[in-house]
Amino acid sequence: MSNKHKVSKKTILLFFIGISIILVILYVIGIDKIINILLKANPLYILLALILQFLGLVILTLRCKYILKVANYNNISFKTLFLITLIGQFVNNTTPSMRGGGEPVRMYYLHKLYNISGGESAFIVIVERFIDTLIFLIMSFTVILLLMLSGVHISILLTAWLFFLIFIGLIAYLILNRKLLTRIAIKIVSFSCRILRRDIDECRVLEEIEKFYRSLDHFKDKKKDKNLIIAIILTIFWYLVDVIKFYLFFLSLNCFTSIISVAIIYFVTFLSGIFSLTPAGVGSADLVIILSSTLFNIPPSVSAGVTILDRIISFLIPTILGYFSYLYLKKLENPKSK
């Protein structure tokens, strides 16, 4: 696995398409209106949102640390894990969709810095993603039910939720079917090796798969249930913190709508962003925020202002910090490059 995250031309093109969508939205709503609203923003709420952004990153790091404990890795540095989390944010924000993308890079650094095997690092990342997805599915389905009870037409949203559920179900089936997973893994590695013009080490692939399935045995140890429960609680806490952070953006623009309305906007946007083709849902997610806000009589100029604040604090800052974290860990890997 390469330690370089290269942003493809396709990703750059999609990013500029997303930016173009945002610019068109701002133009249609009225750039002057949005600027005037942002100039009147309450800096205290924005500062609180920034603090919650960093708190969220700390929570994600702690969650990873507790999942590592499940796999018997108890002495992993919090600082390094925090940097790896930031790198994951950087990669997530430079790859299509609003969720996922950074997992392979995080797996790479867990292996490189702590000598955690590919199979075990895959186990750690998959468990983390499973917990995150489970909580997300429950919370987003609750939002769908609330919208249905409100008489809102949500057939597209429900279809997206079901599609995501089926997709996760297929992945779970693949993990449970060892023979099928092994065949697919070998085919993927073979295809990648042909493209990279490298020889395939089938024995190593089989060895890593064996380590992955051995890692699943950690679930049999009841003493580690506490660590999993803590990881689940931290995931719920992260979602609550992220929703409150999002709510603070509305409050900062003097929009005192209910937090339930904001939570609905948040999860609708998150759900739609999963299937976005642009990096971090740039453009598409912003459009969904503005459209879904109209359900609660929130002026488009206010919701557009919210998207700008959200992009600065939730997207731009973590992306920049993630890039510098990548450069820092790269130096740790290659001391001679200092």
FENJOPE-V203282 format. One record per residue. SS is DSSP state (A for helix, B for strand, O for the rest). PHI is phi in whole degrees, -180 to 180 (* if undefined). Layout:
# FENJOPE-V203282
ss->SS phi->PHI
ss->SS phi->PHI
This chain:
# FENJOPE-V203282
ss->O phi->*
ss->O phi->-76
ss->O phi->-90
ss->O phi->-108
ss->O phi->-98
ss->O phi->-96
ss->O phi->-86
ss->O phi->-72
ss->A phi->-62
ss->A phi->-63
ss->A phi->-64
ss->A phi->-62
ss->A phi->-62
ss->A phi->-64
ss->A phi->-64
ss->A phi->-69
ss->A phi->-65
ss->A phi->-62
ss->A phi->-62
ss->A phi->-63
ss->A phi->-61
ss->A phi->-61
ss->A phi->-64
ss->A phi->-65
ss->A phi->-60
ss->A phi->-62
ss->A phi->-67
ss->A phi->-65
ss->A phi->-70
ss->O phi->119
ss->A phi->-61
ss->A phi->-61
ss->A phi->-61
ss->A phi->-67
ss->A phi->-63
ss->A phi->-62
ss->A phi->-67
ss->A phi->-67
ss->A phi->-66
ss->O phi->-94
ss->O phi->-63
ss->O phi->-81
ss->A phi->-64
ss->A phi->-64
ss->A phi->-65
ss->A phi->-67
ss->A phi->-63
ss->A phi->-63
ss->A phi->-64
ss->A phi->-64
ss->A phi->-63
ss->A phi->-67
ss->A phi->-61
ss->A phi->-71
ss->A phi->-62
ss->A phi->-61
ss->A phi->-66
ss->A phi->-65
ss->A phi->-63
ss->A phi->-63
ss->A phi->-67
ss->A phi->-63
ss->A phi->-60
ss->A phi->-62
ss->A phi->-64
ss->A phi->-71
ss->A phi->-70
ss->A phi->-62
ss->A phi->-65
ss->A phi->-61
ss->O phi->-92
ss->O phi->70
ss->O phi->-108
ss->O phi->-101
ss->O phi->-119
ss->O phi->-82
ss->O phi->-62
ss->A phi->-64
ss->A phi->-59
ss->A phi->-67
ss->A phi->-62
ss->A phi->-64
ss->A phi->-65
ss->A phi->-65
ss->A phi->-61
ss->A phi->-63
ss->A phi->-64
ss->A phi->-60
ss->A phi->-64
ss->A phi->-60
ss->A phi->-69
ss->A phi->-56
ss->O phi->-81
ss->O phi->-120
ss->O phi->-130
ss->B phi->-56
ss->B phi->80
ss->O phi->-98
ss->O phi->-136
ss->O phi->85
ss->O phi->116
ss->O phi->-89
ss->A phi->-60
ss->A phi->-60
ss->A phi->-68
ss->A phi->-65
ss->A phi->-60
ss->A phi->-61
ss->A phi->-72
ss->A phi->-62
ss->A phi->-73
ss->A phi->-70
ss->A phi->-88
ss->A phi->-123
ss->O phi->57
ss->O phi->-83
ss->O phi->-61
ss->A phi->-58
ss->A phi->-66
ss->A phi->-72
ss->A phi->-67
ss->A phi->-64
ss->A phi->-59
ss->A phi->-61
ss->A phi->-69
ss->A phi->-67
ss->A phi->-62
ss->A phi->-61
ss->A phi->-67
ss->A phi->-64
ss->A phi->-61
ss->A phi->-60
ss->A phi->-67
ss->A phi->-60
ss->A phi->-64
ss->A phi->-63
ss->A phi->-62
ss->A phi->-65
ss->A phi->-68
ss->A phi->-69
ss->A phi->-68
ss->A phi->-60
ss->A phi->-64
ss->A phi->-61
ss->A phi->-63
ss->A phi->-62
ss->A phi->-68
ss->A phi->-63
ss->A phi->-67
ss->O phi->-85
ss->O phi->81
ss->O phi->-84
ss->O phi->-76
ss->O phi->-127
ss->A phi->-59
ss->A phi->-66
ss->A phi->-65
ss->A phi->-66
ss->A phi->-62
ss->A phi->-63
ss->A phi->-63
ss->A phi->-65
ss->A phi->-61
ss->A phi->-65
ss->A phi->-62
ss->A phi->-63
ss->A phi->-60
ss->A phi->-66
ss->A phi->-62
ss->A phi->-65
ss->A phi->-66
ss->A phi->-62
ss->A phi->-63
ss->A phi->-64
ss->A phi->-67
ss->A phi->-73
ss->O phi->-98
ss->A phi->-63
ss->A phi->-64
ss->A phi->-65
ss->A phi->-61
ss->A phi->-63
ss->A phi->-62
ss->A phi->-66
ss->A phi->-61
ss->A phi->-66
ss->A phi->-65
ss->A phi->-65
ss->A phi->-65
ss->A phi->-61
ss->A phi->-63
ss->A phi->-65
ss->A phi->-66
ss->A phi->-66
ss->A phi->-67
ss->A phi->-84
ss->O phi->58
ss->O phi->-123
ss->O phi->-79
ss->O phi->-82
ss->O phi->-104
ss->A phi->-64
ss->A phi->-63
ss->A phi->-69
ss->A phi->-61
ss->A phi->-64
ss->A phi->-66
ss->A phi->-68
ss->A phi->-64
ss->A phi->-62
ss->A phi->-65
ss->A phi->-62
ss->A phi->-71
ss->A phi->-67
ss->A phi->-63
ss->A phi->-64
ss->A phi->-66
ss->A phi->-60
ss->A phi->-68
ss->A phi->-77
ss->O phi->-85
ss->A phi->-63
ss->A phi->-66
ss->A phi->-94
ss->A phi->-59
ss->A phi->-60
ss->A phi->-65
ss->A phi->-67
ss->A phi->-62
ss->A phi->-62
ss->A phi->-62
ss->A phi->-67
ss->A phi->-62
ss->A phi->-63
ss->A phi->-65
ss->A phi->-61
ss->A phi->-61
ss->A phi->-62
ss->A phi->-63
ss->A phi->-63
ss->A phi->-63
ss->A phi->-68
ss->A phi->-66
ss->A phi->-63
ss->A phi->-59
ss->A phi->-63
ss->A phi->-63
ss->A phi->-64
ss->A phi->-63
ss->A phi->-66
ss->A phi->-62
ss->A phi->-64
ss->O phi->-101
ss->O phi->60
ss->O phi->-109
ss->O phi->-97
ss->O phi->-80
ss->O phi->-75
ss->A phi->-68
ss->A phi->-65
ss->A phi->-61
ss->A phi->-66
ss->A phi->-63
ss->A phi->-63
ss->A phi->-60
ss->A phi->-60
ss->A phi->-74
ss->A phi->-63
ss->A phi->-66
ss->A phi->-62
ss->A phi->-65
ss->A phi->-68
ss->A phi->-68
ss->O phi->-59
ss->O phi->-100
ss->O phi->-74
ss->O phi->-90
ss->O phi->-88
ss->B phi->-57
ss->O phi->56
ss->O phi->67
ss->O phi->-59
ss->O phi->93
ss->A phi->-69
ss->A phi->-65
ss->A phi->-64
ss->A phi->-65
ss->A phi->-65
ss->A phi->-59
ss->A phi->-67
ss->A phi->-68
ss->A phi->-69
ss->A phi->-66
ss->A phi->-65
ss->A phi->-62
ss->A phi->-112
ss->O phi->58
ss->O phi->-90
ss->O phi->-57
ss->A phi->-55
ss->A phi->-65
ss->A phi->-72
ss->A phi->-64
ss->A phi->-67
ss->A phi->-63
ss->A phi->-62
ss->A phi->-62
ss->A phi->-67
ss->A phi->-62
ss->A phi->-64
ss->A phi->-66
ss->A phi->-69
ss->A phi->-84
ss->A phi->-92
ss->A phi->-116
ss->A phi->-66
ss->A phi->-63
ss->A phi->-62
ss->A phi->-65
ss->A phi->-65
ss->A phi->-64
ss->A phi->-65
ss->A phi->-66
ss->A phi->-69
ss->A phi->-65
ss->A phi->-61
ss->A phi->-64
ss->A phi->-66
ss->A phi->-69
ss->A phi->-63
ss->A phi->-68
ss->A phi->-66
ss->A phi->-69
ss->O phi->-123
ss->A phi->-56
ss->A phi->-69
ss->A phi->-81
ss->O phi->-71
